[in-house]
Structures are given as structure tokens and as C-alpha cells.
Amino acid sequence: MKFVIYYFSGTGNTQWVAENIEKKLKENKHDIILYPIEKMREDVSDILQDSIETSDYIGFAYPLYGANIPRIMRNFIQEFVKTSSAYPDSNAKLFLVNTYAYVNGHGIFKAKKYFKECHLRVHGYVNFRMTNSAPSKKKDRAILGENLPSDMKKKAIVKIENMIRSFEDGRRHIQGIGPHLIMGRLIGRILRDEITSNYKNMHVNMETCSKCMKCVRECPVGSLVYKDEQFIYLETCEACMRCYNRCSKHAISN
Ligand SMILES: Cc1cc2nc3c(=O)[nH]c(=O)nc-3n(C[C@H](O)[C@H](O)[C@H](O)COP(=O)(O)O)c2cc1C
């Protein structure tokens, strides 16, 4: 079968999951293409068109931000849904993968909302509990991606294998439904404004900063600008915490 996965990963957890799905699919002799959507800023219509026309399964993988899908992925999904309407004969099956740290607040229901206008059906939904990429009270850096604890990785691999087995058997694979979603939705509502204004709290300490500009270069949404010897976080910042977690001088705070 042919799989395509579009993913966004602020700090590596979702990328780790996407790459391990890729690895398992290849082991099982499937075709798979992974697309990091942060590198797809230009016109994506050709890529979308090809994946809609030729794939058996199309996946979307992302971290949970404030019990919701990150804006960059929401916008991408909108573009996907718009493009898909031109291909009514496509039978591609969609699946959603999300990583989170504490409470999975959106589940399949919220995610499906974004595909309401799409004739392609969501056949899979899996969530992966991982470490928290957001700064803790202790201000420690998070353990992320490849460095995730081994038991967490093992559990994730089992989930990945189960999902692939379901798809190979032609079954739907929907997980993550339960009472915890109520709590998550509540948290999502409370955090909604906080998440969108999170960028205002991002700060670079000029005394510890070495001006290596890694943070500016690696920002997935190009929202950190250095101008007049000052770092400015733009409104488009996802507060994904990549800059925070990767700064070798610990100069960034939130
Ligand atoms: C701005 C922000 C908001 C977050 N909101 C939530 C949340 O609502 N619920 C949750 O369980 N985890 C939340 N997290 C944790 C991330 O979803 C989790 O660490 C995820 O695995 C990070 O994936 P990534 O490394 O691919 O970016 C949040 C992290 C950030 C940076």
C-alpha cells in the first residue's frame, strides 16, 4: 500500500513517532513518504494532488497545543480539504496521529471537525503520550524525540504496530475515546486564549545569548526575527518551544 504522512513537530516527539511509523511501514514493504509541513511553505498543490490521487492512506501527525491542533497544521489541513474536493474519485483513507503530554483534549471528535467538508473519511486516530515540550516550573529542558524514555518508546512502537496491522487488515483504527476528553476539552477552552498569546511571553535574555541565531534559523514558522539588536517574536509564533529547548545558552524563557 502507499502511505503519505504530513507532520509538524515543534521539538521532535511527533517527528520521532512519524519516523517510526515510516520505519515499520517500510519493514512491512509498504511505500511511504513523510513530509515535514514546515518545509512546505511554497505552493503545495502538486504534492497534495499527487497524494490524494495515488495514496491508500494519508496521515496527519502533530502535537497537541492547548488541547487543539497547532495552527500551522490546521491551516495545512484546510488547504488539503480544499484540494481534495477536486478529486471526488479518490478513495484515500485518512488517519490522524497526535502526541501530547498530559491530557488528550481533542480526540477524534475535535480533529474530525476539520475534515467535515472532506469526502475522504478518517479511518484512523491514535494518540501518543509523550514528554512535555513546554517549559516546566523548574525551567529544565524537556527530554524529547530520540531521547524519550525507553518505556515510552516501547509503548509507542506497540501502538504503531497495532495501527498498521489494522490498516493492513482493512479495519478502522480509532483510539483515544473516553471520559478524559471532557477534562481535556475543558482545559482546551481555558487555555485557548493563553495559547494564542503565548508568543508574547517568549523572551531572549541578551546577556546570556551568544547571537548564534540558531533559534531564528530553526524556527519552524519563521516567527523569530532579529532586528536592531533585539529578538522579536511575531504573532505567528506557535510557542512550540523549539527555540527554548535548543538554545545552547539557555537564553530563552517563556
Ligand atoms: C504551546 C504548547 C501547548 C501544549 N498543550 C498541551 C495540551 O493541551 N495538552 C497536553 O497534553 N500537552 C500539551 N503540550 C505538550 C505537547 O503536546 C507534547 O509535549 C508533544 O509531544 C510535543 O510534540 P513535538 O515535540 O512534536 O512538538 C503542549 C506543548 C506546548 C509547547
The ligand as a MOL file (V3000), in Angstrom:
LIG
                    3D

  0  0  0     0  0            999 V3000
M  V30 BEGIN CTAB
M  V30 COUNTS 31 33 0 0 0
M  V30 BEGIN ATOM
M  V30 1 C 2.3010 25.5920 23.4850 0
M  V30 2 C 2.1420 24.1590 23.9620 0
M  V30 3 C 0.8850 23.7230 24.3750 0
M  V30 4 C 0.7070 22.3940 24.8090 0
M  V30 5 N -0.5350 21.9960 25.1760 0
M  V30 6 C -0.7200 20.7360 25.5960 0
M  V30 7 C -2.0300 20.2680 25.9760 0
M  V30 8 O -3.0140 20.9980 25.9000 0
M  V30 9 N -2.1620 19.0140 26.4430 0
M  V30 10 C -1.0980 18.1690 26.5450 0
M  V30 11 O -1.2820 17.0480 26.9940 0
M  V30 12 N 0.1540 18.5380 26.1420 0
M  V30 13 C 0.3610 19.7990 25.6760 0
M  V30 14 N 1.6170 20.1960 25.2680 0
M  V30 15 C 2.7050 19.2110 25.2100 0
M  V30 16 C 2.9600 18.7020 23.7910 0
M  V30 17 O 1.7420 18.3830 23.1420 0
M  V30 18 C 3.8490 17.4380 23.8130 0
M  V30 19 O 4.9990 17.6550 24.5270 0
M  V30 20 C 4.1730 16.9840 22.3770 0
M  V30 21 O 4.6270 15.6520 22.4040 0
M  V30 22 C 5.2460 17.8520 21.7300 0
M  V30 23 O 5.4530 17.3650 20.4230 0
M  V30 24 P 6.6250 17.8650 19.4790 0
M  V30 25 O 7.9310 17.5230 20.1850 0
M  V30 26 O 6.4490 17.0950 18.2370 0
M  V30 27 O 6.4750 19.3320 19.3030 0
M  V30 28 C 1.8250 21.4900 24.8450 0
M  V30 29 C 3.0900 21.9560 24.4390 0
M  V30 30 C 3.2540 23.2800 24.0170 0
M  V30 31 C 4.6170 23.7410 23.5870 0
M  V30 END ATOM
M  V30 BEGIN BOND
M  V30 1 1 1 2
M  V30 2 1 2 3
M  V30 3 2 2 30
M  V30 4 2 3 4
M  V30 5 1 4 5
M  V30 6 1 4 28
M  V30 7 2 5 6
M  V30 8 1 6 7
M  V30 9 1 6 13
M  V30 10 2 7 8
M  V30 11 1 7 9
M  V30 12 1 9 10
M  V30 13 2 10 11
M  V30 14 1 10 12
M  V30 15 2 12 13
M  V30 16 1 13 14
M  V30 17 1 14 15
M  V30 18 1 14 28
M  V30 19 1 15 16
M  V30 20 1 16 17
M  V30 21 1 16 18
M  V30 22 1 18 19
M  V30 23 1 18 20
M  V30 24 1 20 21
M  V30 25 1 20 22
M  V30 26 1 22 23
M  V30 27 1 23 24
M  V30 28 2 24 25
M  V30 29 1 24 26
M  V30 30 1 24 27
M  V30 31 2 28 29
M  V30 32 1 29 30
M  V30 33 1 30 31
M  V30 END BOND
M  V30 END CTAB
M  END
